[in-house]
Amino acid sequence: MTPSLVRVSCGALLVWARRQSTDYGLQAARFAGGWSAARRLGAGNSWSPRFAEIADVGRFLVHRSPAGWAALELDAEGRQLRRAEITDERHERPVLTTSGGGVSPRWRRADPVRQLRWEGSR
């Protein structure tokens, strides 16, 4: 699957989906003068990762999940800070925007604003 790469203060983060026994799971590696060992990221049965950065808010990874889409907030080391499910059957990837002090998935400007409900702590 196509990987997603983002620059971070200490190098870069690379995330990709990899077949793991019966499903796909996300793998992450960090570059800081050399590549770290890959490690599993997020829940199983995940694929199609893409980074989304929102200035002054954070670094997110949006990916497909069984419920539709999911968003992971990551730190500069690639560790998961928190996760939110975006239950929607649309195949198009949502764009993350800021709204009312939170992060919202949007497909079109006309879509109603929905705040993400995060699991985990920042």
C-alpha positions in Angstrom: 0.0 0.0 0.0 1.1 3.6 -0.7 3.0 5.0 2.3 2.5 8.5 3.7 5.5 10.6 4.7 5.7 13.8 6.8 8.6 16.0 8.0 9.0 16.4 11.7 11.5 18.5 13.8 13.8 15.5 14.3 13.6 14.0 10.8 10.5 12.3 9.2 7.7 9.9 9.9 6.7 7.2 7.4 3.4 5.2 7.8 2.1 2.5 5.5 -0.4 -0.4 5.6 0.9 -3.9 5.7 -0.8 -7.3 5.5 -0.6 -8.9 9.0 -2.0 -12.4 9.1 -5.7 -11.9 8.4 -6.0 -8.1 8.0 -4.1 -4.9 7.2 -2.4 -2.9 9.9 -0.5 0.3 10.0 3.2 0.3 10.4 5.3 3.4 11.4 9.0 4.2 11.2 10.9 7.3 12.0 13.9 8.7 10.2 16.5 10.6 12.3 19.8 10.0 10.5 18.7 6.4 9.9 15.4 4.5 9.9 14.0 3.1 13.1 12.5 -0.4 13.2 8.9 -0.5 12.0 6.3 -0.8 14.7 2.5 -1.3 14.6 0.4 1.8 14.9 -3.3 2.1 15.8 -5.9 -0.7 15.7 -5.9 -3.6 13.3 -7.8 -3.7 10.1 -6.6 -0.3 9.0 -5.3 0.9 5.6 -4.9 3.9 3.3 -3.0 6.2 5.7 -2.4 9.9 4.9 -1.0 12.6 7.1 -2.9 15.9 7.8 -1.3 18.7 9.7 -3.3 21.5 11.1 -1.2 24.6 12.1 -1.2 25.2 15.9 -3.4 22.1 16.5 -1.4 19.0 15.7 -0.3 16.2 13.4 -2.9 13.7 12.4 -3.0 10.5 10.4 -6.4 9.8 8.7 -6.9 6.2 7.6 -9.6 3.7 6.5 -11.1 1.6 9.3 -14.0 -0.9 9.4 -16.3 1.9 10.7 -15.3 4.2 7.8 -12.4 6.4 8.7 -10.3 7.1 11.8 -8.0 9.9 12.9 -4.9 9.4 15.0 -3.1 12.3 16.6 0.7 11.6 16.6 3.6 13.2 18.4 6.9 14.0 16.6 8.2 10.5 17.4 5.2 8.9 15.7 3.6 7.7 19.0 -0.2 7.8 19.1 -1.6 10.4 21.5 -5.3 9.8 20.9 -7.7 8.3 18.3 -11.1 9.1 17.0 -13.5 7.1 14.8 -15.2 8.8 11.9 -18.2 6.6 11.2 -19.2 7.3 7.6 -19.7 5.1 4.5 -18.2 7.6 2.0 -15.2 6.3 0.2 -13.6 9.7 -0.2 -11.1 10.7 2.5 -12.4 13.5 4.8 -10.4 16.7 5.2 -9.7 17.6 8.9 -10.6 21.2 9.8 -10.7 23.2 13.0 -14.1 24.2 14.3 -15.2 25.5 17.7 -11.9 24.7 19.3 -11.9 21.1 18.1 -11.1 19.0 15.0 -13.8 18.1 12.5 -14.0 15.8 9.5 -15.5 17.5 6.4 -16.1 16.1 2.9 -17.8 19.2 1.5 -18.3 22.7 2.8 -22.0 22.1 3.1 -21.5 19.1 5.4 -22.6 19.7 9.0 -19.8 20.2 11.5 -19.1 17.2 13.7 -16.5 17.4 16.4 -14.3 14.3 16.7 -14.7 12.3 19.9 -11.3 11.3 21.0 -10.2 8.2 22.9 -7.0 8.4 24.9 -5.3 11.5 26.3 -3.2 14.1 24.9 
